[in-house]
Amino acid sequence: MPHTTGPQLPAPQSTASPAAALDERGLRRVLVVLCLTQVVGWGVLYYAFPVLAPSIADDTGWSVATVTAAFSAGLVVSAVVGIGTGRALDRIGPRPVMTAGSVLAAPAIAGVAFAPSFPLFVAAWLVAGVAMSATLYPPAFAALTRWWGPRRVTALTAVTMLGGLAGTVFAPLSATLLDHLGWRHAYLVLAVVLALVTVPAHLVGLRGPWPAAPRADTSDDGPAPRAVVRSRAFVLVVAAVALGTFTSFAVLVNQVPLLIERGLSTHAAAWALGLAGVAQLVGRLGYRHVTGRLSAPTRAVVILAATAVTAGLLALVPGPAALLFGASLLMGVSRGIVTLLQATAVSDRWGTAHYGRLNGILSAPVTVATALAPWAGAALAGVFGGYPPVFWLLAGCAALGAVLALGTSTGPGGARSGRAAETGPSRHDGAAAAQE
């Protein structure tokens, strides 16, 4: 195998499966488009906020907790709307859904930039939340899972690897724009970037036939969605992934204030956050190599336990800067894997036929946890008098998620449950890797 540097986009096999409904050129086009738009979408809609939030509070007189609550409200809207978005994705595919979300996202962020009052600031974030439900990871995961079929882990790994660079690119960029333009004009520039990149990319790049959705009551690829949602395994998967995601995103948004409290400058803290995005690539590179070696429940336990340990390290380490950067990088590794844990939780246990619907239901409480995470971290820091106790609490949340993950096996009744669900992706992924 020739030596390569940096993350490599996976090469589709020479013949697309019938379920994919796209040839290999189309599959690669979709993957490249989603890699690009996830970087920009996450960068503008999420990663810019923790950098700009302190300046928003200073400029407006609103507290950081209040400003963060508006941002969190948008994420709650994303969770609620995301259930319907998942159903729409199964029926009509990602092109109209993600294009519409991109069209809505840019004016929403412009509204955030120039909101003259707090109620309008909140309203702008609520509209942005609708756009998030149609542009960020859940719809991208649904597109790749349905189109790439048994090779989905390869595609999901690639898009989350490159999507992990959103913080690396947009946290320092947001800090630079803040220095030169102020937070309002910084957000306006970011809104323009979002529109220019994501609208044409989704409109042109996601074209192609979308496989027909299976019947809602039964499927050759797994049990009916209604039965899955009511199962003990699904409830525990939702709880475990939600706790892990809550920890990851609370650390993400509250890491800059923690590092500033530890003595780093805003720029240094922003760079630590950005470099943690690079560290996510390390975790995601290793993920697909363990999908065929560990069962889905065991994988979840290991990942969530690692998240707990790394959150505890950030709580424990007081300095110097090098150790703080190191702890931040380790947290980035575990946070990157948590994203893939969420992306594959449904398909690993119940197949891909109803992925859009089931992942939409899974993503709703997970997104609520994501929404509460920024506000909860800021609010608890006020209660505890600092951020280290908050990070100890977050470590406990991830540890509880690891315990719950022990009970997430679907058993012999689940569609392609356990290792059987993983054998297909692992085998195809190996073939794709060999072609690289």
Salt bridges, closest charged atoms under 4 A:
ASP59 OD2 - ARG184 NE 3.97
ASP90 OD1 - ARG146 NH2 2.84
ASP179 OD2 - HIS267 NE2 2.61
ASP217 OD2 - ARG215 NH2 2.44
ASP221 OD1 - ARG416 NE 3.48
ASP348 OD2 - ARG299 NH1 2.69
GLU422 OE2 - ARG299 NH2 2.59
